[in-house]
Amino acid sequence: MEGSNFNHKFMRRENRKFDKPRDEFDSKLLDLARVSHTRAGGKKMRFRAVIVAGNKLGKVGVGVASGLDVAQAIEKATFQAKRNIIEVPIVKNTIPHKVDAKFGAAKVLIMPQREGRGLVAGGQVRVICQLAGIKNISSKILGRTGNKLNNARATIAALKKLILRKSSGLH
């Protein structure tokens, strides 16, 4: 180490500081299912994971993936959730207006609430709204299905409608 000729490239690997930037998104496992399909050789078992990722500041996404084991399915679904991030308009800790959406047999209705009301939502809607950072909301799952994936996708579709309204200026 003579003067300023020292080059950090030649430092030993143990001495280097590799600080990975912290991931800004929190993720939550919404559903884990064992799925199978039959082929000529027999049944092939896999695992399907549904993950919701959000930063609690208006960004949220849902990812679905399957893998040979649980860890692989969760990792792939988390990657998909981060790729499918949408930005939700939040006004005074709630959404700007009432919105509903349908995905398959799942129907979801989401309504804004006054300050201090809290998250009056159940199941998948609650998890998605928490990770999006919405603090005051009221919702109802109107569909005739209990399918967690379809309910989550219907919720995301409803939140996407808020974005479309905001960008087109149709308040």
C-alpha positions as CSV (number, residue, x, y, z in Angstrom):
1,M,0.0,0.0,0.0
2,E,2.3,2.7,-1.2
3,G,0.7,6.1,-1.1
4,S,-2.3,6.5,-3.4
5,N,-1.3,3.6,-5.7
6,F,-3.4,1.1,-3.7
7,N,-6.0,-0.6,-5.8
8,H,-9.1,-1.9,-4.2
9,K,-9.5,-4.6,-6.9
10,F,-6.7,-6.6,-5.3
11,M,-8.2,-6.7,-1.8
12,R,-9.1,-10.1,-0.4
13,R,-12.8,-11.1,-0.9
14,E,-13.4,-11.4,2.9
15,N,-12.3,-7.8,3.5
16,R,-14.6,-6.2,0.9
17,K,-17.9,-4.9,2.0
18,F,-20.8,-6.1,-0.2
19,D,-23.8,-4.2,1.0
20,K,-26.8,-5.3,-0.9
21,P,-29.4,-2.6,-1.1
22,R,-32.4,-3.4,1.0
23,D,-35.5,-4.5,-0.9
24,E,-38.2,-1.8,-0.6
25,F,-41.1,-4.2,-1.1
26,D,-42.7,-6.3,1.6
27,S,-44.3,-9.5,0.4
28,K,-46.9,-11.8,1.8
29,L,-47.9,-15.3,0.9
30,L,-51.6,-15.3,-0.1
31,D,-52.1,-18.9,-1.2
32,L,-50.0,-22.1,-1.5
33,A,-51.6,-25.0,-3.4
34,R,-50.4,-28.4,-4.5
35,V,-51.3,-28.9,-8.1
36,S,-50.8,-31.8,-10.4
37,H,-51.2,-32.8,-14.0
38,T,-51.3,-36.3,-15.4
39,R,-49.1,-37.4,-18.2
40,A,-48.3,-40.8,-19.7
41,G,-45.8,-41.5,-17.0
42,G,-48.2,-40.7,-14.2
43,K,-49.0,-37.6,-12.1
44,K,-46.6,-34.7,-11.9
45,M,-46.9,-32.8,-8.6
46,R,-46.0,-29.1,-8.3
47,F,-46.6,-26.2,-5.9
48,R,-48.4,-23.0,-6.9
49,A,-47.7,-19.8,-4.8
50,V,-49.7,-16.6,-4.9
51,I,-47.6,-13.6,-3.5
52,V,-48.6,-10.0,-2.9
53,A,-45.8,-7.5,-2.9
54,G,-46.1,-3.8,-1.9
55,N,-44.1,-0.9,-0.4
56,K,-47.0,0.6,1.7
57,L,-46.6,3.8,-0.3
58,G,-49.0,3.2,-3.1
59,K,-47.3,0.4,-5.1
60,V,-48.6,-3.1,-5.0
61,G,-48.5,-6.2,-7.2
62,V,-49.7,-9.8,-7.3
63,G,-47.6,-12.7,-8.6
64,V,-48.4,-16.3,-9.4
65,A,-45.9,-19.1,-10.1
66,S,-45.5,-22.8,-9.7
67,G,-42.3,-24.8,-9.0
68,L,-41.1,-28.2,-8.1
69,D,-40.8,-27.3,-4.4
70,V,-42.4,-24.6,-2.2
71,A,-39.3,-22.4,-2.0
72,Q,-38.9,-22.3,-5.7
73,A,-42.6,-21.5,-6.2
74,I,-42.5,-18.6,-3.6
75,E,-39.3,-17.2,-5.1
76,K,-40.7,-17.2,-8.7
77,A,-44.1,-15.7,-7.5
78,T,-42.3,-12.9,-5.6
79,F,-40.3,-12.1,-8.8
80,Q,-43.6,-12.0,-10.8
81,A,-45.3,-9.8,-8.1
82,K,-42.5,-7.2,-8.3
83,R,-42.8,-7.2,-12.1
84,N,-46.6,-6.7,-12.0
85,I,-46.5,-3.6,-9.7
86,I,-49.2,-1.0,-10.1
87,E,-49.3,2.4,-8.5
88,V,-52.5,3.2,-6.6
89,P,-53.7,6.8,-6.1
90,I,-54.1,7.4,-2.4
91,V,-55.8,10.5,-1.2
92,K,-55.9,11.2,2.6
93,N,-55.1,7.5,3.4
94,T,-58.0,6.2,1.3
95,I,-58.9,5.9,-2.4
96,P,-60.5,8.7,-4.4
97,H,-63.8,7.1,-5.2
98,K,-65.9,3.9,-5.1
99,V,-64.8,1.2,-7.5
100,D,-65.7,-2.4,-8.4
101,A,-64.3,-5.1,-10.6
102,K,-64.9,-8.6,-11.7
103,F,-62.4,-11.3,-12.5
104,G,-63.8,-14.7,-13.4
105,A,-66.5,-15.5,-10.8
106,A,-64.9,-13.0,-8.3
107,K,-66.5,-9.6,-7.8
108,V,-65.1,-7.0,-5.5
109,L,-66.5,-3.6,-4.3
110,I,-64.1,-1.1,-2.7
111,M,-65.3,2.1,-1.1
112,P,-63.4,5.0,0.4
113,Q,-63.8,5.8,4.1
114,R,-63.2,8.7,6.4
115,E,-60.1,9.1,8.5
116,G,-59.9,6.7,11.5
117,R,-62.3,4.1,10.1
118,G,-59.5,1.6,9.4
119,L,-59.4,-1.3,7.0
120,V,-62.9,-2.8,6.9
121,A,-62.0,-5.5,4.4
122,G,-61.6,-9.2,4.5
123,G,-59.3,-11.8,3.1
124,Q,-57.3,-10.9,0.0
125,V,-58.7,-7.4,-0.3
126,R,-57.3,-6.6,3.2
127,V,-53.8,-7.9,2.5
128,I,-53.6,-6.1,-0.8
129,C,-54.8,-2.8,0.7
130,Q,-52.4,-3.1,3.6
131,L,-49.4,-3.7,1.3
132,A,-50.5,-0.8,-0.9
133,G,-50.6,1.6,2.1
134,I,-54.3,2.3,2.1
135,K,-55.4,2.8,5.7
136,N,-59.1,3.7,5.5
137,I,-61.3,1.6,3.2
138,S,-64.4,-0.5,3.2
139,S,-64.9,-3.4,0.9
140,K,-67.1,-6.4,0.1
141,I,-66.4,-9.5,-1.9
142,L,-69.6,-9.9,-3.9
143,G,-68.6,-12.9,-6.0
144,R,-69.8,-16.4,-5.5
145,T,-66.3,-17.8,-5.3
146,G,-63.8,-18.3,-2.5
147,N,-60.9,-18.6,-4.9
148,K,-58.1,-16.5,-3.4
149,L,-56.3,-16.0,-6.7
150,N,-59.4,-14.7,-8.5
151,N,-60.4,-12.5,-5.6
152,A,-56.8,-11.0,-5.5
153,R,-56.9,-10.4,-9.3
154,A,-60.3,-8.8,-9.0
155,T,-59.0,-6.4,-6.3
156,I,-56.0,-5.5,-8.5
157,A,-58.4,-4.9,-11.4
158,A,-60.5,-2.6,-9.2
159,L,-57.4,-0.6,-8.1
160,K,-56.3,-0.4,-11.8
161,K,-59.6,1.3,-12.6
162,L,-58.6,4.1,-10.1
163,I,-55.4,4.6,-12.2
164,L,-57.4,4.8,-15.5
165,R,-59.8,7.3,-14.1
166,K,-57.0,9.4,-12.7
167,S,-55.0,9.5,-15.9
168,S,-58.0,10.2,-18.1
169,G,-59.3,13.0,-15.8
170,L,-62.8,11.5,-15.4
171,H,-63.1,12.2,-11.7
